[in-house]
Amino acid sequence: MNPQDTLKNLGLEDKEIQAYLGLLELGEATILAISQKSGLKRPTTYLVMRSLEEKGLISRVSREKKTFFTPQHPQKLITETELKLKELQEVVPQLESLFNKEAGRPRVMIYGEKETLDRAFDELFVVKGEVLFIDTHRLSFEAFPKTFKKFDYVKLSPEFRVREIIAESKDGRAFAKKMAGPYYQTRFLPEMWLPFEVDIGIFGNHVLITSVKKELFTVRIESDEISRAFRTIFDITWQTAKE
């Protein structure tokens, strides 16, 4: 995994990442040394170091009329993240009580930028239950890299399981072999049977339809009736598909 991507996911800006990684290598350094190491201008480095200090990732010490900066141990990133998670878990019940879901009407959301597509699947890891996919596999990896990555870190179980129908191909079978288990089942349809370049995901009362041909976009529909209809279509297709 790329450290820069992980640090960005933790909320650090690009310039903060440059300075932080540079300081990790230097161990202890002045603004001038950090500026030279990270490639940032000195005035920018001052501002970035102040931000990193406020986030608790570095500390400063004055010695011989000079100011030196020292990075905190990287393990602190985990500690800080765990603390934020605990704080969030405490406040989530209050946030849920404010979450307004108008009964009876489907909720429709459109995700139109490639960088935001994975957000359409975020609730999948909250709702859990059974997740259903009909996809072209190769293109779905391109559209949802973070979502597929999250499956590497979650534990599947009777309460969180997956059935997936994909176009039969060498890559598809390799993926099925990798994911095979009692809680992740895959079946195949001939590629000619899946000529449309649309991915479908179903979980809880959510149906996600993604166009993966030219301009990527996802439509997410929250509706009990619509999700039941798509589940029925999936089950019929599942009986036809090849193990």
C-alpha positions in Angstrom: 0.0 0.0 0.0 1.2 3.5 -0.9 1.9 5.5 2.3 1.0 8.8 0.6 -2.5 7.4 -0.2 -3.0 6.2 3.3 -1.9 9.5 4.9 -4.3 11.3 2.5 -7.1 9.1 3.6 -6.3 10.1 7.2 -6.9 13.7 6.2 -3.4 15.0 5.5 -2.9 17.4 2.6 -0.3 16.7 0.0 2.2 19.3 1.3 1.7 18.0 4.9 2.5 14.5 3.6 5.7 15.8 1.9 6.9 17.5 5.0 5.9 14.7 7.3 7.6 12.0 5.3 10.7 14.2 4.9 10.9 14.8 8.6 10.6 11.0 9.3 13.7 10.5 7.3 15.6 13.4 8.8 14.6 12.5 12.4 15.1 16.0 13.7 15.5 19.1 11.6 15.2 22.8 11.1 12.7 24.5 8.8 15.5 25.0 6.3 16.4 21.3 6.3 12.8 20.2 6.0 12.2 22.7 3.2 15.1 21.3 1.3 14.2 17.7 1.9 10.5 18.0 1.0 10.9 20.5 -1.9 8.5 23.0 -0.2 9.2 26.7 0.0 10.3 27.9 3.4 7.2 30.1 4.1 5.0 27.1 3.1 7.0 24.8 5.3 6.4 27.1 8.3 2.6 26.9 7.8 2.7 23.1 7.1 4.7 22.4 10.2 2.3 24.4 12.4 -0.6 22.4 11.0 1.2 19.0 11.6 2.0 20.2 15.2 -1.7 21.0 15.8 -2.5 17.5 14.6 -0.1 16.0 17.1 2.2 14.4 14.5 5.3 16.5 15.2 6.8 18.4 18.1 9.2 21.3 18.3 12.1 22.1 20.6 14.3 25.2 20.9 18.1 24.6 21.3 21.0 27.0 20.8 18.6 29.7 19.6 17.3 27.4 16.9 14.0 25.6 16.5 14.1 21.9 15.7 11.1 19.7 14.7 10.8 16.1 15.6 8.2 13.6 14.2 6.1 11.6 16.6 6.4 7.8 16.2 4.2 6.6 13.3 2.4 4.3 15.7 0.7 7.5 17.0 -1.3 7.6 13.8 -3.0 4.4 14.9 -3.6 5.7 18.4 -5.1 9.0 17.2 -7.3 7.2 14.7 -8.6 4.7 17.3 -9.3 7.7 19.6 -11.3 9.4 16.9 -13.2 6.2 16.2 -14.2 5.8 19.8 -15.4 9.5 19.9 -17.4 8.9 16.7 -18.9 5.7 18.0 -20.2 7.6 21.0 -21.9 10.4 18.9 -23.3 8.2 16.1 -26.5 7.3 18.0 -27.2 11.0 18.3 -26.5 11.6 14.6 -28.7 8.7 13.6 -31.6 10.2 15.6 -31.2 13.3 13.4 -31.0 11.3 10.1 -34.2 12.1 8.3 -35.6 9.3 6.1 -38.9 10.2 4.5 -41.0 7.0 4.7 -42.4 5.5 1.5 -40.5 7.6 -1.0 -37.3 6.2 -2.7 -34.2 8.2 -2.1 -32.1 8.6 -5.2 -28.5 9.8 -5.2 -26.1 10.3 -8.2 -22.3 10.0 -7.9 -20.8 11.6 -11.0 -17.1 11.8 -10.4 -14.7 8.9 -10.4 -13.1 10.0 -7.1 -16.5 9.8 -5.4 -17.9 6.6 -6.8 -16.7 4.5 -3.9 -18.8 6.6 -1.5 -21.9 5.0 -3.1 -20.9 1.7 -1.5 -19.9 3.0 1.9 -23.2 1.9 3.6 -22.5 -1.7 2.4 -20.1 -2.1 5.3 -22.7 -0.7 7.7 -25.9 -2.5 6.5 -24.1 -5.8 5.9 -26.5 -8.7 5.4 -26.2 -10.3 2.0 -24.6 -8.4 -0.8 -25.3 -9.2 -4.4 -23.3 -8.1 -7.5 -23.8 -8.5 -11.2 -20.7 -6.9 -12.8 -18.2 -7.0 -15.6 -15.4 -7.4 -13.1 -12.5 -5.7 -15.0 -14.4 -2.4 -15.3 -15.8 -2.6 -11.8 -12.3 -2.8 -10.4 -11.5 0.4 -12.2 -14.7 2.1 -10.9 -14.5 1.0 -7.2 -10.9 0.4 -6.2 -11.4 1.4 -2.6 -14.5 -0.7 -2.2 -12.7 -3.8 -3.4 -9.8 -3.0 -1.1 -12.1 -2.8 1.9 -13.1 -6.4 1.3 -9.5 -7.3 2.1 -10.0 -6.0 5.6 -13.5 -7.1 6.5 -14.5 -10.5 7.9 -17.2 -12.2 6.0 -19.7 -14.3 8.1 -23.3 -15.6 8.0 -24.3 -12.0 8.8 -22.1 -10.5 6.0 -21.9 -12.6 2.9 -21.6 -12.0 -0.8 -22.9 -13.6 -4.0 -21.5 -12.3 -7.3 -22.3 -13.0 -10.9 -19.6 -12.0 -13.3 -18.7 -12.5 -17.0 -16.7 -15.6 -17.5 -13.0 -14.8 -18.2 -9.5 -15.8 -17.1 -9.3 -12.8 -14.8 -12.8 -13.5 -13.5 -12.0 -17.0 -12.6 -8.7 -16.0 -10.9 -10.7 -13.5 -8.8 -13.3 -16.1 -7.9 -10.6 -18.5 -6.8 -9.0 -15.8 -4.6 -12.3 -14.9 -2.9 -13.8 -18.4 -2.7 -15.2 -19.4 0.6 -18.4 -20.3 2.4 -19.5 -16.6 2.6 -18.3 -15.4 -0.9 -19.8 -17.3 -3.8 -19.3 -16.5 -7.4 -21.0 -17.8 -10.5 -20.4 -17.0 -14.2 -22.3 -16.1 -17.3 -20.8 -16.1 -20.8 -19.4 -12.7 -21.8 -21.9 -12.5 -24.6 -24.7 -12.7 -22.0 -23.4 -9.6 -20.3 -22.9 -7.2 -23.2 -24.0 -4.2 -21.2 -21.3 -2.2 -19.5 -23.3 -1.6 -16.3 -22.6 -2.9 -12.8 -25.4 -3.7 -10.4 -25.0 -3.9 -6.6 -27.7 -4.8 -4.2 -27.5 -4.6 -0.4 -30.1 -3.9 2.3 -32.7 -1.7 0.6 -30.1 -0.2 -1.7 -29.7 -0.7 -5.4 -26.6 0.7 -7.2 -26.5 1.0 -11.0 -23.1 2.1 -12.4 -22.3 3.0 -15.9 -18.7 1.9 -16.5 -18.2 2.5 -20.2 -17.3 6.1 -20.9 -18.1 8.6 -18.2 -18.4 6.8 -14.9 -21.4 7.5 -12.7 -23.5 5.6 -10.2 -27.2 5.9 -9.4 -28.0 4.7 -5.9 -31.7 4.0 -5.1 -32.9 3.4 -1.6 -36.3 1.6 -1.8 -37.6 -1.6 -0.3 -39.8 -2.4 -3.3 -37.1 -1.7 -5.9 -34.5 -3.7 -4.0 -36.8 -6.7 -3.7 -37.5 -6.6 -7.4 -33.7 -6.5 -8.2 -33.1 -9.4 -5.7 -35.7 -11.5 -7.6 -34.0 -10.7 -10.9 -30.6 -11.6 -9.4 -31.9 -14.9 -8.0 -33.4 -15.9 -11.4 -30.1 -15.1 -13.0 -28.2 -16.9 -10.3 -30.0 -20.2 -11.1 -29.0 -19.8 -14.7 -25.3 -19.0 -14.1 -22.6 -21.6 -14.0 -20.7 -22.4 -10.8 
